[in-house]
Amino acid sequence: MGNKVQDVGRAVLNRDATVYPALRDLMDGGYLHCQEEVTGEQREHVCRLTEKGKEAYVVAARAWQQVR
Amino acid sequence: MEKQRDTYWEMLINRSVQRFFLLWALHGRPMHGYELARTIKNACGGCCDPTDAMIYPALRDLIESGHVACQEETVGGRRRKVCRLTDQGEGAYREAAGAWQRMLGPLNQAVDAALQPSQRKATGCMAAAKGDKK
């Protein structure tokens, strides 16, 4: 049972062609921390920015600010 | 590559923005390569500085796909390759503008959420492209 739910979680992480590779890249780089959490009746991967991730977000916003 | 560094994001942003500005620059006005680079650079207000290494591969790609057509002409006593958008290229420009238009609202929100209110005014490429081309 537990395994099945975990498999669903993994399937969710593999689902989207652009978002999930980006998520994985950010996780590998230490910008995001994701963990399985129970929300309602489902276990889901919940992701949060790390301190490094928050810093990267502000830098990215400033770079866009130069363009728009 | 480190994502807390400006260069990472500038590279990523420039890659997509400069292609759009290339179509914008050729929209309705034929240009040669040097003129094209200068026009894009002016439009960006210095935020993107298109190099030959960006302009010529992008142009070649657009020529091969039939979006741009170039021919040699004499400009100010010099032989120059002058390029213009084909009808297909004009269509691609409108498509690209629509895609950016749909993206701008959410993008502005995400940028503003990271910045202080005093830093939020749009002043860069996108603001410049809204103005008239001189």
N, CA and C atoms of all chains as a GROMACS GRO file, in nm:
protein
  606
    1MET      N    1   0.084  -0.121   0.000
    1MET     CA    2   0.000   0.000   0.000
    1MET      C    3   0.088   0.126   0.000
    2GLY      N    4   0.176   0.132   0.099
    2GLY     CA    5   0.268   0.245   0.106
    2GLY      C    6   0.347   0.261  -0.023
    3ASN      N    7   0.395   0.148  -0.075
    3ASN     CA    8   0.471   0.152  -0.199
    3ASN      C    9   0.392   0.211  -0.315
    4LYS      N   10   0.266   0.166  -0.323
    4LYS     CA   11   0.180   0.215  -0.431
    4LYS      C   12   0.167   0.368  -0.427
    5VAL      N   13   0.144   0.416  -0.305
    5VAL     CA   14   0.127   0.561  -0.291
    5VAL      C   15   0.256   0.632  -0.331
    6GLN      N   16   0.367   0.575  -0.290
    6GLN     CA   17   0.496   0.634  -0.330
    6GLN      C   18   0.512   0.634  -0.481
    7ASP      N   19   0.469   0.524  -0.544
    7ASP     CA   20   0.478   0.517  -0.691
    7ASP      C   21   0.395   0.627  -0.757
    8VAL      N   22   0.278   0.652  -0.700
    8VAL     CA   23   0.195   0.762  -0.752
    8VAL      C   24   0.272   0.893  -0.741
    9GLY      N   25   0.335   0.913  -0.627
    9GLY     CA   26   0.416   1.034  -0.608
    9GLY      C   27   0.524   1.044  -0.713
   10ARG      N   28   0.592   0.934  -0.739
   10ARG     CA   29   0.697   0.935  -0.841
   10ARG      C   30   0.640   0.963  -0.979
   11ALA      N   31   0.522   0.902  -1.006
   11ALA     CA   32   0.457   0.924  -1.136
   11ALA      C   33   0.424   1.072  -1.153
   12VAL      N   34   0.379   1.135  -1.045
   12VAL     CA   35   0.348   1.278  -1.052
   12VAL      C   36   0.474   1.357  -1.085
   13LEU      N   37   0.584   1.321  -1.020
   13LEU     CA   38   0.709   1.392  -1.046
   13LEU      C   39   0.760   1.373  -1.188
   14ASN      N   40   0.720   1.264  -1.253
   14ASN     CA   41   0.765   1.240  -1.391
   14ASN      C   42   0.668   1.292  -1.495
   15ARG      N   43   0.556   1.347  -1.451
   15ARG     CA   44   0.444   1.368  -1.542
   15ARG      C   45   0.467   1.476  -1.647
   16ASP      N   46   0.507   1.591  -1.603
   16ASP     CA   47   0.510   1.704  -1.695
   16ASP      C   48   0.645   1.720  -1.763
   17ALA      N   49   0.642   1.739  -1.894
   17ALA     CA   50   0.766   1.737  -1.973
   17ALA      C   51   0.858   1.855  -1.943
   18THR      N   52   0.804   1.968  -1.903
   18THR     CA   53   0.893   2.082  -1.880
   18THR      C   54   0.908   2.116  -1.732
   19VAL      N   55   0.798   2.108  -1.658
   19VAL     CA   56   0.804   2.150  -1.518
   19VAL      C   57   0.888   2.055  -1.434
   20TYR      N   58   0.870   1.925  -1.454
   20TYR     CA   59   0.935   1.831  -1.365
   20TYR      C   60   1.086   1.818  -1.386
   21PRO      N   61   1.132   1.822  -1.512
   21PRO     CA   62   1.279   1.829  -1.526
   21PRO      C   63   1.337   1.955  -1.460
   22ALA      N   64   1.264   2.065  -1.471
   22ALA     CA   65   1.311   2.190  -1.408
   22ALA      C   66   1.312   2.175  -1.255
   23LEU      N   67   1.206   2.113  -1.202
   23LEU     CA   68   1.201   2.088  -1.057
   23LEU      C   69   1.319   2.003  -1.013
   24ARG      N   70   1.343   1.899  -1.090
   24ARG     CA   71   1.452   1.808  -1.052
   24ARG      C   72   1.587   1.879  -1.056
   25ASP      N   73   1.606   1.960  -1.159
   25ASP     CA   74   1.728   2.039  -1.173
   25ASP      C   75   1.747   2.129  -1.052
   26LEU      N   76   1.637   2.194  -1.010
   26LEU     CA   77   1.643   2.285  -0.895
   26LEU      C   78   1.668   2.210  -0.765
   27MET      N   79   1.609   2.089  -0.755
   27MET     CA   80   1.633   2.007  -0.636
   27MET      C   81   1.779   1.965  -0.629
   28ASP      N   82   1.831   1.918  -0.744
   28ASP     CA   83   1.970   1.873  -0.750
   28ASP      C   84   2.067   1.986  -0.715
   29GLY      N   85   2.030   2.108  -0.755
   29GLY     CA   86   2.117   2.223  -0.729
   29GLY      C   87   2.103   2.277  -0.588
   30GLY      N   88   2.008   2.222  -0.511
   30GLY     CA   89   1.990   2.267  -0.373
   30GLY      C   90   1.906   2.393  -0.360
   31TYR      N   91   1.828   2.425  -0.465
   31TYR     CA   92   1.742   2.544  -0.462
   31TYR      C   93   1.605   2.512  -0.405
   32LEU      N   94   1.567   2.385  -0.415
   32LEU     CA   95   1.437   2.339  -0.367
   32LEU      C   96   1.457   2.221  -0.274
   33HIS      N   97   1.369   2.213  -0.178
   33HIS     CA   98   1.364   2.093  -0.096
   33HIS      C   99   1.221   2.038  -0.103
   34CYS      N  100   1.208   1.914  -0.147
   34CYS     CA  101   1.075   1.854  -0.161
   34CYS      C  102   1.063   1.734  -0.069
   35GLN      N  103   0.945   1.720  -0.010
   35GLN     CA  104   0.921   1.599   0.068
   35GLN      C  105   0.775   1.557   0.054
   36GLU      N  106   0.753   1.428   0.074
   36GLU     CA  107   0.615   1.377   0.066
   36GLU      C  108   0.540   1.420   0.190
   37GLU      N  109   0.422   1.474   0.169
   37GLU     CA  110   0.338   1.512   0.283
   37GLU      C  111   0.197   1.464   0.256
   38VAL      N  112   0.123   1.440   0.362
   38VAL     CA  113  -0.017   1.400   0.346
   38VAL      C  114  -0.102   1.525   0.345
   39THR      N  115  -0.170   1.549   0.233
   39THR     CA  116  -0.263   1.662   0.225
   39THR      C  117  -0.400   1.601   0.194
   40GLY      N  118  -0.493   1.615   0.286
   40GLY     CA  119  -0.623   1.549   0.271
   40GLY      C  120  -0.601   1.399   0.276
   41GLU      N  121  -0.643   1.328   0.172
   41GLU     CA  122  -0.627   1.183   0.170
   41GLU      C  123  -0.508   1.142   0.086
   42GLN      N  124  -0.442   1.239   0.023
   42GLN     CA  125  -0.334   1.204  -0.069
   42GLN      C  126  -0.197   1.241  -0.013
   43ARG      N  127  -0.101   1.159  -0.052
   43ARG     CA  128   0.037   1.195  -0.025
   43ARG      C  129   0.088   1.268  -0.147
   44GLU      N  130   0.146   1.383  -0.127
   44GLU     CA  131   0.197   1.460  -0.240
   44GLU      C  132   0.337   1.511  -0.208
   45HIS      N  133   0.412   1.537  -0.315
   45HIS     CA  134   0.541   1.602  -0.297
   45HIS      C  135   0.517   1.751  -0.277
   46VAL      N  136   0.561   1.802  -0.165
   46VAL     CA  137   0.548   1.945  -0.138
   46VAL      C  138   0.689   2.004  -0.141
   47CYS      N  139   0.704   2.109  -0.221
   47CYS     CA  140   0.838   2.166  -0.241
   47CYS      C  141   0.844   2.308  -0.184
   48ARG      N  142   0.961   2.338  -0.127
   48ARG     CA  143   0.985   2.472  -0.072
   48ARG      C  144   1.120   2.522  -0.122
   49LEU      N  145   1.129   2.655  -0.139
   49LEU     CA  146   1.259   2.714  -0.171
   49LEU      C  147   1.351   2.703  -0.050
   50THR      N  148   1.475   2.669  -0.074
   50THR     CA  149   1.577   2.678   0.030
   50THR      C  150   1.626   2.824   0.034
   51GLU      N  151   1.715   2.857   0.126
   51GLU     CA  152   1.771   2.993   0.130
   51GLU      C  153   1.839   3.026  -0.002
   52LYS      N  154   1.912   2.927  -0.054
   52LYS     CA  155   1.980   2.943  -0.182
   52LYS      C  156   1.877   2.969  -0.295
   53GLY      N  157   1.765   2.898  -0.287
   53GLY     CA  158   1.657   2.913  -0.386
   53GLY      C  159   1.594   3.051  -0.379
   54LYS      N  160   1.575   3.102  -0.256
   54LYS     CA  161   1.516   3.237  -0.241
   54LYS      C  162   1.607   3.342  -0.301
   55GLU      N  163   1.736   3.322  -0.281
   55GLU     CA  164   1.835   3.415  -0.336
   55GLU      C  165   1.830   3.412  -0.490
   56ALA      N  166   1.823   3.291  -0.546
   56ALA     CA  167   1.818   3.275  -0.692
   56ALA      C  168   1.692   3.340  -0.749
   57TYR      N  169   1.582   3.331  -0.678
   57TYR     CA  170   1.456   3.391  -0.724
   57TYR      C  171   1.469   3.542  -0.737
   58VAL      N  172   1.531   3.606  -0.638
   58VAL     CA  173   1.548   3.752  -0.643
   58VAL      C  174   1.643   3.791  -0.757
   59VAL      N  175   1.748   3.714  -0.774
   59VAL     CA  176   1.843   3.741  -0.884
   59VAL      C  177   1.773   3.726  -1.019
   60ALA      N  178   1.692   3.622  -1.032
   60ALA     CA  179   1.618   3.599  -1.157
   60ALA      C  180   1.520   3.714  -1.183
   61ALA      N  181   1.452   3.759  -1.078
   61ALA     CA  182   1.356   3.870  -1.094
   61ALA      C  183   1.428   3.996  -1.138
   62ARG      N  184   1.547   4.022  -1.082
   62ARG     CA  185   1.623   4.141  -1.122
   62ARG      C  186   1.666   4.132  -1.267
   63ALA      N  187   1.702   4.012  -1.311
   63ALA     CA  188   1.742   3.993  -1.452
   63ALA      C  189   1.623   4.021  -1.544
   64TRP      N  190   1.505   3.973  -1.507
   64TRP     CA  191   1.385   4.002  -1.587
   64TRP      C  192   1.353   4.151  -1.583
   65GLN      N  193   1.375   4.211  -1.470
   65GLN     CA  194   1.347   4.353  -1.453
   65GLN      C  195   1.427   4.437  -1.553
   66GLN      N  196   1.548   4.391  -1.586
   66GLN     CA  197   1.632   4.460  -1.686
   66GLN      C  198   1.567   4.456  -1.824
   67VAL      N  199   1.488   4.352  -1.848
   67VAL     CA  200   1.435   4.327  -1.982
   67VAL      C  201   1.300   4.392  -2.005
   68ARG      N  202   1.212   4.384  -1.906
   68ARG     CA  203   1.073   4.422  -1.932
   68ARG      C  204   1.053   4.573  -1.938
   69MET      N  205   2.520   2.511  -1.356
   69MET     CA  206   2.550   2.655  -1.348
   69MET      C  207   2.475   2.720  -1.233
   70GLU      N  208   2.542   2.808  -1.163
   70GLU     CA  209   2.485   2.868  -1.042
   70GLU      C  210   2.371   2.964  -1.073
   71LYS      N  211   2.256   2.936  -1.016
   71LYS     CA  212   2.138   3.014  -1.048
   71LYS      C  213   2.126   3.141  -0.963
   72GLN      N  214   2.217   3.160  -0.865
   72GLN     CA  215   2.214   3.288  -0.792
   72GLN      C  216   2.295   3.392  -0.867
   73ARG      N  217   2.350   3.356  -0.981
   73ARG     CA  218   2.433   3.451  -1.055
   73ARG      C  219   2.354   3.517  -1.167
   74ASP      N  220   2.375   3.649  -1.184
   74ASP     CA  221   2.306   3.723  -1.289
   74ASP      C  222   2.329   3.662  -1.426
   75THR      N  223   2.453   3.618  -1.451
   75THR     CA  224   2.489   3.572  -1.585
   75THR      C  225   2.404   3.452  -1.630
   76TYR      N  226   2.371   3.364  -1.537
   76TYR     CA  227   2.290   3.247  -1.572
   76TYR      C  228   2.155   3.293  -1.628
   77TRP      N  229   2.090   3.384  -1.556
   77TRP     CA  230   1.956   3.428  -1.597
   77TRP      C  231   1.963   3.516  -1.721
   78GLU      N  232   2.064   3.601  -1.728
   78GLU     CA  233   2.077   3.687  -1.846
   78GLU      C  234   2.094   3.604  -1.972
   79MET      N  235   2.173   3.497  -1.962
   79MET     CA  236   2.194   3.409  -2.077
   79MET      C  237   2.063   3.342  -2.118
   80LEU      N  238   1.991   3.291  -2.018
   80LEU     CA  239   1.864   3.222  -2.044
   80LEU      C  240   1.761   3.317  -2.106
   81ILE      N  241   1.753   3.437  -2.050
   81ILE     CA  242   1.655   3.536  -2.096
   81ILE      C  243   1.692   3.586  -2.235
   82ASN      N  244   1.820   3.618  -2.253
   82ASN     CA  245   1.863   3.672  -2.382
   82ASN      C  246   1.836   3.576  -2.496
   83ARG      N  247   1.853   3.448  -2.468
   83ARG     CA  248   1.834   3.349  -2.572
   83ARG      C  249   1.695   3.358  -2.635
   84SER      N  250   1.592   3.376  -2.554
   84SER     CA  251   1.457   3.384  -2.610
   84SER      C  252   1.419   3.526  -2.651
   85VAL      N  253   1.462   3.624  -2.572
   85VAL     CA  254   1.421   3.762  -2.601
   85VAL      C  255   1.485   3.813  -2.731
   86GLN      N  256   1.613   3.779  -2.753
   86GLN     CA  257   1.682   3.832  -2.870
   86GLN      C  258   1.622   3.780  -3.000
   87ARG      N  259   1.575   3.656  -3.000
   87ARG     CA  260   1.510   3.602  -3.121
   87ARG      C  261   1.383   3.678  -3.152
   88PHE      N  262   1.310   3.711  -3.048
   88PHE     CA  263   1.187   3.787  -3.067
   88PHE      C  264   1.219   3.927  -3.121
   89PHE      N  265   1.322   3.989  -3.066
   89PHE     CA  266   1.361   4.123  -3.110
   89PHE      C  267   1.416   4.123  -3.253
   90LEU      N  268   1.470   4.010  -3.293
   90LEU     CA  269   1.516   3.999  -3.430
   90LEU      C  270   1.397   4.008  -3.527
   91LEU      N  271   1.290   3.935  -3.496
   91LEU     CA  272   1.168   3.942  -3.578
   91LEU      C  273   1.110   4.083  -3.573
   92TRP      N  274   1.108   4.140  -3.451
   92TRP     CA  275   1.053   4.276  -3.433
   92TRP      C  276   1.130   4.377  -3.519
   93ALA      N  277   1.264   4.367  -3.517
   93ALA     CA  278   1.347   4.463  -3.591
   93ALA      C  279   1.322   4.454  -3.742
   94LEU      N  280   1.302   4.331  -3.792
   94LEU     CA  281   1.282   4.313  -3.936
   94LEU      C  282   1.137   4.336  -3.978
   95HIS      N  283   1.050   4.347  -3.883
   95HIS     CA  284   0.907   4.365  -3.910
   95HIS      C  285   0.885   4.497  -3.984
   96GLY      N  286   0.849   4.486  -4.112
   96GLY     CA  287   0.818   4.606  -4.190
   96GLY      C  288   0.938   4.689  -4.236
   97ARG      N  289   1.061   4.646  -4.197
   97ARG     CA  290   1.176   4.726  -4.239
   97ARG      C  291   1.295   4.636  -4.266
   98PRO      N  292   1.337   4.625  -4.393
   98PRO     CA  293   1.453   4.542  -4.426
   98PRO      C  294   1.581   4.600  -4.365
   99MET      N  295   1.672   4.513  -4.324
   99MET     CA  296   1.797   4.558  -4.263
   99MET      C  297   1.911   4.464  -4.298
  100HIS      N  298   2.034   4.517  -4.293
  100HIS     CA  299   2.149   4.428  -4.302
  100HIS      C  300   2.196   4.394  -4.161
  101GLY      N  301   2.286   4.297  -4.152
  101GLY     CA  302   2.323   4.238  -4.023
  101GLY      C  303   2.369   4.337  -3.919
  102TYR      N  304   2.454   4.432  -3.959
  102TYR     CA  305   2.509   4.528  -3.864
  102TYR      C  306   2.398   4.617  -3.806
  103GLU      N  307   2.309   4.662  -3.900
  103GLU     CA  308   2.195   4.746  -3.862
  103GLU      C  309   2.104   4.672  -3.764
  104LEU      N  310   2.087   4.544  -3.791
  104LEU     CA  311   2.001   4.457  -3.711
  104LEU      C  312   2.053   4.449  -3.567
  105ALA      N  313   2.182   4.426  -3.556
  105ALA     CA  314   2.244   4.416  -3.423
  105ALA      C  315   2.228   4.547  -3.346
  106ARG      N  316   2.252   4.659  -3.419
  106ARG     CA  317   2.243   4.791  -3.355
  106ARG      C  318   2.099   4.821  -3.311
  107THR      N  319   2.002   4.785  -3.397
  107THR     CA  320   1.860   4.810  -3.365
  107THR      C  321   1.817   4.733  -3.241
  108ILE      N  322   1.858   4.605  -3.236
  108ILE     CA  323   1.821   4.521  -3.120
  108ILE      C  324   1.887   4.576  -2.995
  109LYS      N  325   2.012   4.614  -3.007
  109LYS     CA  326   2.084   4.667  -2.890
  109LYS      C  327   2.017   4.794  -2.838
  110ASN      N  328   1.981   4.886  -2.929
  110ASN     CA  329   1.914   5.010  -2.888
  110ASN      C  330   1.780   4.981  -2.823
  111ALA      N  331   1.707   4.885  -2.879
  111ALA     CA  332   1.574   4.853  -2.826
  111ALA      C  333   1.583   4.801  -2.683
  112CYS      N  334   1.690   4.728  -2.655
  112CYS     CA  335   1.708   4.669  -2.522
  112CYS      C  336   1.759   4.769  -2.421
  113GLY      N  337   1.798   4.886  -2.464
  113GLY     CA  338   1.857   4.982  -2.372
  113GLY      C  339   1.979   4.925  -2.302
  114GLY      N  340   2.055   4.844  -2.375
  114GLY     CA  341   2.178   4.788  -2.320
  114GLY      C  342   2.159   4.658  -2.244
  115CYS      N  343   2.032   4.614  -2.226
  115CYS     CA  344   2.011   4.494  -2.145
  115CYS      C  345   2.044   4.367  -2.223
  116CYS      N  346   2.040   4.374  -2.355
  116CYS     CA  347   2.091   4.261  -2.432
  116CYS      C  348   2.182   4.318  -2.539
  117ASP      N  349   2.296   4.259  -2.556
  117ASP     CA  350   2.393   4.308  -2.652
  117ASP      C  351   2.418   4.197  -2.754
  118PRO      N  352   2.339   4.199  -2.862
  118PRO     CA  353   2.348   4.086  -2.955
  118PRO      C  354   2.484   4.079  -3.024
  119THR      N  355   2.546   3.967  -3.016
  119THR     CA  356   2.676   3.947  -3.080
  119THR      C  357   2.653   3.883  -3.217
  120ASP      N  358   2.756   3.887  -3.301
  120ASP     CA  359   2.747   3.820  -3.431
  120ASP      C  360   2.716   3.672  -3.411
  121ALA      N  361   2.770   3.616  -3.302
  121ALA     CA  362   2.750   3.473  -3.274
  121ALA      C  363   2.604   3.441  -3.245
  122MET      N  364   2.527   3.543  -3.203
  122MET     CA  365   2.384   3.522  -3.184
  122MET      C  366   2.308   3.553  -3.312
  123ILE      N  367   2.338   3.669  -3.373
  123ILE     CA  368   2.262   3.720  -3.487
  123ILE      C  369   2.268   3.624  -3.607
  124TYR      N  370   2.391   3.581  -3.645
  124TYR     CA  371   2.403   3.510  -3.771
  124TYR      C  372   2.347   3.367  -3.768
  125PRO      N  373   2.371   3.292  -3.661
  125PRO     CA  374   2.303   3.160  -3.655
  125PRO      C  375   2.150   3.173  -3.652
  126ALA      N  376   2.099   3.273  -3.578
  126ALA     CA  377   1.954   3.293  -3.570
  126ALA      C  378   1.899   3.332  -3.707
  127LEU      N  379   1.972   3.420  -3.777
  127LEU     CA  380   1.930   3.461  -3.911
  127LEU      C  381   1.931   3.342  -4.007
  128ARG      N  382   2.038   3.264  -4.000
  128ARG     CA  383   2.050   3.148  -4.089
  128ARG      C  384   1.933   3.051  -4.066
  129ASP      N  385   1.901   3.030  -3.941
  129ASP     CA  386   1.789   2.945  -3.903
  129ASP      C  387   1.659   2.998  -3.963
  130LEU      N  388   1.638   3.130  -3.953
  130LEU     CA  389   1.515   3.191  -4.004
  130LEU      C  390   1.510   3.190  -4.157
  131ILE      N  391   1.628   3.201  -4.220
  131ILE     CA  392   1.634   3.194  -4.367
  131ILE      C  393   1.599   3.053  -4.414
  132GLU      N  394   1.660   2.954  -4.347
  132GLU     CA  395   1.635   2.815  -4.386
  132GLU      C  396   1.490   2.774  -4.369
  133SER      N  397   1.424   2.832  -4.268
  133SER     CA  398   1.284   2.795  -4.244
  133SER      C  399   1.187   2.882  -4.324
  134GLY      N  400   1.242   2.976  -4.405
  134GLY     CA  401   1.157   3.057  -4.493
  134GLY      C  402   1.094   3.177  -4.424
  135HIS      N  403   1.142   3.213  -4.306
  135HIS     CA  404   1.085   3.328  -4.236
  135HIS      C  405   1.152   3.459  -4.277
  136VAL      N  406   1.275   3.447  -4.322
  136VAL     CA  407   1.353   3.565  -4.362
  136VAL      C  408   1.414   3.538  -4.498
  137ALA      N  409   1.417   3.643  -4.583
  137ALA     CA  410   1.484   3.631  -4.713
  137ALA      C  411   1.585   3.744  -4.725
  138CYS      N  412   1.706   3.712  -4.770
  138CYS     CA  413   1.811   3.814  -4.781
  138CYS      C  414   1.860   3.823  -4.926
  139GLN      N  415   1.900   3.943  -4.966
  139GLN     CA  416   1.966   3.957  -5.096
  139GLN      C  417   2.069   4.069  -5.089
  140GLU      N  418   2.170   4.056  -5.174
  140GLU     CA  419   2.277   4.156  -5.174
  140GLU      C  420   2.229   4.284  -5.238
  141GLU      N  421   2.251   4.395  -5.170
  141GLU     CA  422   2.216   4.525  -5.225
  141GLU      C  423   2.329   4.623  -5.195
  142THR      N  424   2.334   4.732  -5.272
  142THR     CA  425   2.434   4.834  -5.244
  142THR      C  426   2.375   4.936  -5.148
  143VAL      N  427   2.436   4.947  -5.030
  143VAL     CA  428   2.389   5.041  -4.928
  143VAL      C  429   2.504   5.134  -4.895
  144GLY      N  430   2.485   5.263  -4.923
  144GLY     CA  431   2.589   5.363  -4.897
  144GLY      C  432   2.722   5.326  -4.964
  145GLY      N  433   2.713   5.278  -5.088
  145GLY     CA  434   2.833   5.246  -5.165
  145GLY      C  435   2.893   5.110  -5.130
  146ARG      N  436   2.834   5.038  -5.037
  146ARG     CA  437   2.888   4.906  -5.000
  146ARG      C  438   2.787   4.797  -5.030
  147ARG      N  439   2.840   4.682  -5.072
  147ARG     CA  440   2.752   4.566  -5.094
  147ARG      C  441   2.716   4.508  -4.958
  148ARG      N  442   2.590   4.499  -4.931
  148ARG     CA  443   2.541   4.445  -4.804
  148ARG      C  444   2.433   4.341  -4.832
  149LYS      N  445   2.426   4.245  -4.742
  149LYS     CA  446   2.317   4.148  -4.749
  149LYS      C  447   2.200   4.206  -4.670
  150VAL      N  448   2.095   4.242  -4.741
  150VAL     CA  449   1.979   4.304  -4.676
  150VAL      C  450   1.870   4.198  -4.658
  151CYS      N  451   1.819   4.190  -4.535
  151CYS     CA  452   1.723   4.085  -4.502
  151CYS      C  453   1.586   4.145  -4.470
  152ARG      N  454   1.483   4.072  -4.510
  152ARG     CA  455   1.347   4.115  -4.476
  152ARG      C  456   1.264   3.996  -4.431
  153LEU      N  457   1.156   4.022  -4.359
  153LEU     CA  458   1.066   3.915  -4.319
  153LEU      C  459   0.982   3.875  -4.440
  154THR      N  460   0.964   3.747  -4.461
  154THR     CA  461   0.869   3.698  -4.560
  154THR      C  462   0.729   3.705  -4.497
  155ASP      N  463   0.625   3.673  -4.575
  155ASP     CA  464   0.490   3.669  -4.518
  155ASP      C  465   0.484   3.570  -4.402
  156GLN      N  466   0.553   3.458  -4.421
  156GLN     CA  467   0.560   3.357  -4.315
  156GLN      C  468   0.629   3.414  -4.190
  157GLY      N  469   0.731   3.494  -4.213
  157GLY     CA  470   0.804   3.559  -4.103
  157GLY      C  471   0.716   3.660  -4.030
  158GLU      N  472   0.637   3.736  -4.106
  158GLU     CA  473   0.544   3.831  -4.043
  158GLU      C  474   0.444   3.755  -3.954
  159GLY      N  475   0.399   3.639  -4.005
  159GLY     CA  476   0.307   3.556  -3.927
  159GLY      C  477   0.373   3.507  -3.798
  160ALA      N  478   0.501   3.466  -3.810
  160ALA     CA  479   0.575   3.417  -3.692
  160ALA      C  480   0.593   3.530  -3.591
  161TYR      N  481   0.618   3.652  -3.642
  161TYR     CA  482   0.633   3.767  -3.552
  161TYR      C  483   0.504   3.788  -3.471
  162ARG      N  484   0.388   3.782  -3.541
  162ARG     CA  485   0.259   3.800  -3.470
  162ARG      C  486   0.237   3.688  -3.368
  163GLU      N  487   0.271   3.565  -3.408
  163GLU     CA  488   0.257   3.451  -3.316
  163GLU      C  489   0.344   3.472  -3.192
  164ALA      N  490   0.468   3.512  -3.217
  164ALA     CA  491   0.563   3.532  -3.106
  164ALA      C  492   0.515   3.644  -3.014
  165ALA      N  493   0.463   3.752  -3.076
  165ALA     CA  494   0.413   3.865  -2.996
  165ALA      C  495   0.296   3.819  -2.909
  166GLY      N  496   0.209   3.734  -2.965
  166GLY     CA  497   0.097   3.681  -2.888
  166GLY      C  498   0.145   3.597  -2.771
  167ALA      N  499   0.246   3.514  -2.797
  167ALA     CA  500   0.300   3.427  -2.692
  167ALA      C  501   0.360   3.511  -2.579
  168TRP      N  502   0.436   3.617  -2.616
  168TRP     CA  503   0.494   3.706  -2.514
  168TRP      C  504   0.384   3.780  -2.440
  169GLN      N  505   0.283   3.823  -2.514
  169GLN     CA  506   0.171   3.896  -2.454
  169GLN      C  507   0.105   3.812  -2.344
  170ARG      N  508   0.083   3.684  -2.374
  170ARG     CA  509   0.018   3.596  -2.276
  170ARG      C  510   0.109   3.573  -2.155
  171MET      N  511   0.240   3.578  -2.181
  171MET     CA  512   0.337   3.551  -2.075
  171MET      C  513   0.362   3.672  -1.984
  172LEU      N  514   0.340   3.792  -2.040
  172LEU     CA  515   0.384   3.912  -1.968
  172LEU      C  516   0.312   3.935  -1.835
  173GLY      N  517   0.181   3.910  -1.831
  173GLY     CA  518   0.105   3.931  -1.707
  173GLY      C  519   0.159   3.845  -1.592
  174PRO      N  520   0.160   3.712  -1.611
  174PRO     CA  521   0.214   3.625  -1.507
  174PRO      C  522   0.360   3.654  -1.474
  175LEU      N  523   0.438   3.688  -1.578
  175LEU     CA  524   0.579   3.718  -1.557
  175LEU      C  525   0.596   3.842  -1.470
  176ASN      N  526   0.519   3.947  -1.503
  176ASN     CA  527   0.525   4.070  -1.423
  176ASN      C  528   0.490   4.043  -1.277
  177GLN      N  529   0.388   3.961  -1.256
  177GLN     CA  530   0.348   3.929  -1.118
  177GLN      C  531   0.462   3.859  -1.044
  178ALA      N  532   0.524   3.762  -1.111
  178ALA     CA  533   0.631   3.685  -1.046
  178ALA      C  534   0.753   3.772  -1.019
  179VAL      N  535   0.781   3.867  -1.110
  179VAL     CA  536   0.895   3.957  -1.091
  179VAL      C  537   0.864   4.054  -0.977
  180ASP      N  538   0.745   4.115  -0.982
  180ASP     CA  539   0.708   4.213  -0.878
  180ASP      C  540   0.709   4.152  -0.739
  181ALA      N  541   0.669   4.026  -0.729
  181ALA     CA  542   0.662   3.962  -0.597
  181ALA      C  543   0.799   3.951  -0.532
  182ALA      N  544   0.905   3.955  -0.614
  182ALA     CA  545   1.041   3.941  -0.560
  182ALA      C  546   1.105   4.076  -0.529
  183LEU      N  547   1.046   4.185  -0.584
  183LEU     CA  548   1.114   4.315  -0.577
  183LEU      C  549   1.041   4.412  -0.484
  184GLN      N  550   1.115   4.512  -0.436
  184GLN     CA  551   1.057   4.621  -0.358
  184GLN      C  552   0.972   4.707  -0.451
  185PRO      N  553   0.863   4.769  -0.398
  185PRO     CA  554   0.776   4.852  -0.482
  185PRO      C  555   0.852   4.954  -0.567
  186SER      N  556   0.957   5.017  -0.510
  186SER     CA  557   1.030   5.122  -0.583
  186SER      C  558   1.110   5.066  -0.701
  187GLN      N  559   1.131   4.935  -0.704
  187GLN     CA  560   1.212   4.875  -0.811
  187GLN      C  561   1.127   4.821  -0.925
  188ARG      N  562   0.993   4.836  -0.917
  188ARG     CA  563   0.905   4.757  -1.003
  188ARG      C  564   0.873   4.816  -1.139
  189LYS      N  565   0.914   4.940  -1.166
  189LYS     CA  566   0.873   4.999  -1.293
  189LYS      C  567   0.944   4.931  -1.411
  190ALA      N  568   0.864   4.899  -1.516
  190ALA     CA  569   0.922   4.836  -1.635
  190ALA      C  570   0.998   4.940  -1.716
  191THR      N  571   1.126   4.913  -1.744
  191THR     CA  572   1.208   5.012  -1.816
  191THR      C  573   1.291   4.949  -1.927
  192GLY      N  574   1.294   4.819  -1.936
  192GLY     CA  575   1.388   4.750  -2.026
  192GLY      C  576   1.336   4.727  -2.166
  193CYS      N  577   1.376   4.614  -2.224
  193CYS     CA  578   1.345   4.577  -2.363
  193CYS      C  579   1.197   4.585  -2.394
  194MET      N  580   1.116   4.525  -2.309
  194MET     CA  581   0.975   4.513  -2.340
  194MET      C  582   0.909   4.650  -2.341
  195ALA      N  583   0.951   4.738  -2.249
  195ALA     CA  584   0.900   4.873  -2.246
  195ALA      C  585   0.943   4.947  -2.374
  196ALA      N  586   1.068   4.924  -2.416
  196ALA     CA  587   1.121   4.990  -2.536
  196ALA      C  588   1.046   4.944  -2.661
  197ALA      N  589   1.012   4.817  -2.668
  197ALA     CA  590   0.946   4.762  -2.788
  197ALA      C  591   0.805   4.816  -2.803
  198LYS      N  592   0.746   4.862  -2.692
  198LYS     CA  593   0.611   4.918  -2.700
  198LYS      C  594   0.616   5.055  -2.766
  199GLY      N  595   0.730   5.126  -2.753
  199GLY     CA  596   0.745   5.258  -2.813
  199GLY      C  597   0.765   5.246  -2.964
  200ASP      N  598   0.761   5.359  -3.034
  200ASP     CA  599   0.779   5.357  -3.178
  200ASP      C  600   0.924   5.332  -3.213
  201LYS      N  601   0.940   5.258  -3.324
  201LYS     CA  602   1.075   5.236  -3.376
  201LYS      C  603   1.116   5.360  -3.452
  202LYS      N  604   1.233   5.414  -3.420
  202LYS     CA  605   1.278   5.534  -3.491
  202LYS      C  606   1.361   5.493  -3.612
   0.00000   0.00000   0.00000
